[in-house]
Each structure stands twice: as structure tokens, then as C-alpha cells.
Amino acid sequence: MEQVKVSLNEKDIPKQWYNIAADLPSPPLPPLGPDGNPISPDMLAPVFPMNLIEQEVSSQRWIDIPAEILDILYRWRPAPLRRAKYLERYLGTPAKIYFKDESVSPGGSHKPNTAVAQAWYNKQFGIERLTTETGAGQWGCALAFACSLLGLECKVFMVRISFDQKPFRKLMMQVWGANCVASPSNETNAGRTILAKVPDTPGSLGIAISEAIEQAVCDPAGKTRYALGSVLNHVLLHQTIIGLEARAQLKSVGIDKPDVVIGCAGGGSNFAGLAFPFTADKINGADIKIIPVEPTACPTLTRAPFAYDFGDTACTTPLMAMHSLGHDFVPPPIHAGGLRYHGMAPLVCQCVVEGLHTPRAIDQVECYEAALTWARTEGFICAPETSHAVACAIQEAKKAKEEGKEKVILFNYSGHGLMDLTGYDAFLSGKLVPYELPDSELEKAEACLKNHPRAEKRKTGRW
Amino acid sequence: MEQVKVSLNEKDIPKQWYNIAADLPSPPLPPLGPDGNPISPDMLAPVFPMNLIEQEVSSQRWIDIPAEILDILYRWRPAPLRRAKYLERYLGTPAKIYFKDESVSPGGSHKPNTAVAQAWYNKQFGIERLTTETGAGQWGCALAFACSLLGLECKVFMVRISFDQKPFRKLMMQVWGANCVASPSNETNAGRTILAKVPDTPGSLGIAISEAIEQAVCDPAGKTRYALGSVLNHVLLHQTIIGLEARAQLKSVGIDKPDVVIGCAGGGSNFAGLAFPFTADKINGADIKIIPVEPTACPTLTRAPFAYDFGDTACTTPLMAMHSLGHDFVPPPIHAGGLRYHGMAPLVCQCVVEGLHTPRAIDQVECYEAALTWARTEGFICAPETSHAVACAIQEAKKAKEEGKEKVILFNYSGHGLMDLTGYDAFLSGKLVPYELPDSELEKAEACLKNHPRAEKRKTGRW
């Protein structure tokens, strides 16, 4: 019998995170302040605790994972690496398809990996309360869970339309003791201002971020900070435990390296978490194709300009060098809510600029077809975001069949879809249509970005 | 570091199910037909395939698990055994609390263990279509999943009120290709009759069973059968893989036997799945306390008469010797939908009569308190049914603390609660009240049962 599940013993859990900033051939461009000059760590201090800011700007290759954080992660980590042998059979492919199962966490996705770390570092720094925003609810749940275990207060601003449409996500946060309110709310200046103008607004991630940051920086006692679920360097760092575990698990079944590594990419954290350790191997000479997958409806890496842009709609963050559809981009209402971000993690963007990563866009209809094939072969129901990785793995497995090659394909199964079944409903009832972003949207992006400092494409040309 | 997760290698998965009928000191009473005489296997043939009927009446101790069934179970089995060390710390108990994690299956509970086996045996027998009923949706999902993998048609009659209140459960079934309709439906005589009388009926499990059985037995081609998710001997048999795995996992960490074994009990299948292998050890002399836990609102084992009764409200099944609140019992609307059954698996009842199992009833408010403690220590959100097992484990752990004893407590974590969060909402908002079944309901039960053949309490008096 072929082994389906590859476990890793608790004692073999990675004890350090991997920081790709130490190894990038051409380092990413620094974030800029409103004056166009690189920002100093101090400028982030009202928003984040200094120990996380140090991680954000660190160029140290390996950073120790505190034992107390590991003690929390053991609830579900090491996560299983599984072989999708039932899908392989169905496709008749000679490829071996492995997936790292991040759906086994309490929140059902990879998000708790960084939520736990961020909550722990905040607590170490003397912080008593965290604020954040959430769209679909995955990140809000993860932070609620982490704060619950660490005894921190947690305040989540949930985009009004999701708050109303997804009551179960809100309930999950409440089970973990978090205070989840619809955004815009009456609790912040930002929220009150919007509500005065548009009382029945559905809200947006941009508004929710503004509310969360306002509550963090305005705490007179200075005991509140803000937490972000993706994009930033320290968030990606915390997620590298995924790839480090996967690498050890593959080696334990005699696989020295995968041929293809795949992850869906919205802000970039689950993709980077799996891909960065293998990217290091690629920098050191290994032949690995590394693919971040995004929706054709939000083609940041595949079509958007590489430019300096704000991370949020309200222009409160520093300017970051990244592929961006413009901070005022209004993404189409696709079901993969986690992949509707206008930008992308700068570290991932730099890997794309360097040629280390080969991005791919896949339409949501093909993704749901893949998700259905997955559910009816492997048996599990994946998240709408994760379906992009599944679809790409199927493309690569079919290619291996055409080429007659015994490739090893590895992808990140970033989360289950049990809280997000309405997209399946739309697909099964034939209401889902393909969506290709029109060129006019890219022209709008250029217009949005034209007054920002130019971002130089640094590349060594080695890949 | 203390080990939290105890894995079992795929190659060590149990290859046989354990049939407790071979070892019961006093065998359970046979099911009776409408004439009051024991039924013959043939009488079940229109409803179930003969290979499953043979399992139903078998007294063979070990029954081989076909390799094709194992090949499907490997998607999530062996399931992890975990140690609840975070709960232990919180309680300050010297007890070691282990739980068998059945929430990791595609359907999120133990139900797929038997759904896969039943679908496989039906397919072997030449059956092309299975019908069933579902209340909360857990069983309908499990059978939809199993039929999807085995290429069988699946028709699920879902109680109307749940169909309307739990659209996500229906969507899960549809993802797996099942046809899920609200019951009563216009597709059966039973359904049409009820709808003609009460057009706006919320439906009931009794009606849904009648519809499912009618569609199975009325297939002119004879290619349809009915599948049941609990109560019957062969269903409990398929679930014993849970206890057999758990026993091997405990031994792998040096624990020869647990001191306490706990499972919530509605129809009895998840409890029996964990408990029966340990019950065999108890019959052979091991000192183990084995506790089926039920709600105080539906106290079948703790308060109901032991009598011959029908398995369904519509009186279409044979009469079974069991603890029963009467087939016309209308259970209070507690949130643990899976624990609202009027009867109990005859094999479990016989163990209780013998004194091998020590049933306990716990109120739903205490159960939700336990579930919240669980979510905020262990991190995971359990099903309302499972919360009864958690509450009992906490009671036992506190007792061990009082006694200063280092007991090993094992319970079945039968499912996650992600699809059933409304009960948490009621609890958190203070709307949940304790519910003790009034004595008048037991008088009603006696009245309901008075015309049935008497069920003799067979016991050896050894426990």
C-alpha cells in the first residue's frame, strides 16, 4: 500500500522560522513614508509592538520560535502532509501530488500560525488588546482564537456585508471571546464619518482597517495594537513553518525536492509560508517551479504594475513596492474573498520580479470545477481560495501526464470550505460565470499609481 | 515535552471490526415482527442488502474489513488520538485526558465510518441507489460523501425544519452529488399524505424515515436500498474501528488500559464504536468505567423503561428490545439534534442492563459550559452532541483531582461544531435554560409501550 498521510513527530517540529529576506538575490525595496523617504521602525510603533517591528525589518536568516508559541501550535501542528492518490488515480497521472493540510487548525486555515505568534509577541510587549479587521472572517477567527488562549482582548471589525451574510463566522469569534462588530461602526471617527454620509453602506476592508488602526493608536493607555493577517514580512515569516514541515515530511518519504510548488495568493501569506523554504532551495540551485495562483478577476502578480502603493484603501499605511491594481481597486465579487486584495506581499513580488516564482491566474469557474473534482475524489470540501491551488495542481498533473513525467507536485491546502459553501451553490446551479479583468481596470490602476514614487524592478537575471 | 498527538501508521489500521455480540454474557433479545415472533433475516431483505443483514445477525467475533473499504478510510484514518493537556492544565487535574478525534473526517464526524461500509456492501450486492433520512444533516452528509466515492446515487430526505434552517448541510450533500429534498415531500405516498393534511408541517424524523424506506422498497427494479446511521448492530460494528485504533494508540504510549471511557449516546453508534473494544476488555476482567452520556432532556438509558418498541415513529421497523421513551416521544428542542432519539441501540442497552456500562445524563447548559471551556483551552469548537462527552470528561477529571488519582480518561470527540453554531449563540446570549424531563413524560412512555411484548432484563449480575 502507498502511504497517504505523512506525519511529523511533535519533537521534530521546526524550532525556527525561515526569513527569506536574508537570501533574496536582490533585496526588496524599503517601504516609504508620506514624504517619499524610507520609513524608520519607530514610525510603526503606535501600530505594532516593537518586537514584531524588529521581525518586520530583520535580515537574519533563522529566527527562533519561542517555546510558548510551539506549545500552542502543538494543538494541530505539525500539520499532516497528505498524498492526493485518489485524485492522481482519477486523473491517471504519473505525477505524485502532495498537499500540506492547513485545514486542520482550529480556525480551519493557515491563519492561526501567525495569529498565535502575533498575539504572543504583543503580550510579551505588555499589550492587553488587539484590534483587527476581517472580510470573509477567516482572519478574525484566527486572531480571536489566539487571543482567547493568550488572555488578550480581541476586537474585530467585520465588513458589514460579510457580518450580515456570514453570521457563523461572527459566532465562531464569539465562542473564542472576541468582540466582533459590523464595520463601519459608531465606535470610531472613521466609522461615524462614513455612517453619517452613507448610513446603509455595505462597508469595505479599507474602512474596517481604518477603524481597527484608529482604535489601536487612540488607546490612551497605549495597551492596544493592531494585527494584520497577511502581506507583511513578519506574517510571511510565521507561515514558513508550513514549508519547513513539508520539506521534512517529503524527505521522510525519500523525496529530496518537489518539482512543482503551488499556493493560492491573495495577500501572499499561505503561498509564501509553503514556498519560501523551497525558494531558498531554488536560490541554492534546486530545479523547482514555484507558482503563486491568483484569480483572473484579481490578477495582481500576472497583470498589475509593479509600483509603490498603499496597502489599504484609506492610504494610512506606508507605501510598499509591490504588484498592485491600485489601492482604490474595487475587486469583482468573486467567492474567494481572501484573494480579492489589490496588492501583494512585497517579498513575494520581489521573488516574482527576480523570476524565482512563476505566477498564474485561473478563472473561478475552472477553480470550482477543480474543487468539485477534489470533493468527489479526495472527499474533502476545500475553501474557495484553496480551489485555485487545487486547479493549478490539476493543470500540472495533466501536463505531467502529457509529458509522461513522474513529477512531484506539492501544494498548500490552505483551508476547508465548510464556512463558505455559497460559492459551491452558485457553481452547482450554473450561476457562476468566467471573469477576466478588462484592460480598462489596468488603465485605472496606472492612473491611481501615477503620482506615487516609481518602484524599480531589481533583478539579477539569474532565473 | 509531553506528547499531545498519538498517531497510528496506516499499515497498523485495524483490519477487522469487533462484534460484541460474540462476547456479551447474556445475548440481547431478538427483534420481533408484527406478530410478536422473532423476525427472520429475509424479512429485512427489501430494506437492506443481504450482506449487511448477515452482519446484523452475526455472532462472529471478528469480521474482516474489505481492503476496498480501508482504501477509502485512509483519507482520514487512522484518526489521531490526542491528549487534552491544555484542559488538564486548566483543571489542575492529575488525570490524563485523551480523546479520539473523529472530527477529522470529510463530513466532520464519526458517521462516514459506517456510511462508507454500508455504501460499499450495497454496491457489492448490486444496489445502485441508497435512500436515507437526516435530521441535523450529519448522517445525510456522511452517506452523500460515501455514495459519491463509490458511484452510487444518494437520496436524502431531510426534515423540513432543518432543511430550511441549515442550508449549508444541504449544500454539502449537493457538493457530493446527493439529491437532498425537504421531508415531507411530494415524492412518496407517505409524504403526500402528510402534506395533504398539514401543508405547513415542519416534518419529523419519523416521517422522513417513512419516505426513505418507501422509496427503497418501492423501486420496481429492486436496485434501491435504505441506509441507517445508528442503532443497528452492523452500524455499531463498523464504528468499532474507533475503539480498536484508540486501544492501539494508548498502548503505543504505554497505557495498557484507560480507567474511564466516555461517549455521547443518541442512537449509540459513536459511543459503542469507542466503547465496545474496551467493553470486551472489561468482560475479560479489566477495571474500566464505561459511560454513555445523554442529555437530561432525552434520558433514554438513565430513566426510560427497558421494553420492546419500534425504532421509528411510524412503527414500520421491527420491535427492538431497548430503553425507550416511546416511539411517539416528542423530544424537547435541544441543540444536540443527534441525541434526541427516543430509543437506543439494543447492543448498548444490553450492556447497560448487564451493568457493563454506567449511563449518565447531563444538562445542556453544563454541556455548553464545557464546550466553551474546551474551545478556550484546547482551541477547537465541538459539536453540541460531543459537548456531552466533554462535560462528562471534565466531571471525571475533577473527581480524579478530588481523589488525587492519576486516572486515564478517554472520550470520543465525535464531531466538530462548525455547522451547528446556533446553540453556542443561544448559550452565549443567556437564552439556554436547564431542562429536566418531567416524570409525566415517563408516564406517557409507559402508556405508549404497554401494548408491546414485554422485554426481559437479562443479566448475569457479574458487573
Interface residues (C-beta under 8 A of the other chain):
Chain A: M1 Q3 V4 K5 S7 E10 K11 I72 Y74 R75 W76 Y86 V104 P106 G108 F145 S148 L149 F168 L171 M172 Q174 V175 W176 G177 L372 A375 R376 T377 E378 G379 F380 I381 L418 M419 L421 T422 Y424 D425 L428
Chain B: M1 Q3 V4 K5 S7 E10 K11 I72 Y74 R75 W76 Y86 V104 P106 G108 F145 S148 L149 F168 L171 M172 Q174 V175 W176 G177 L372 A375 R376 T377 E378 G379 F380 I381 L418 M419 L421 T422 Y424 D425 L428
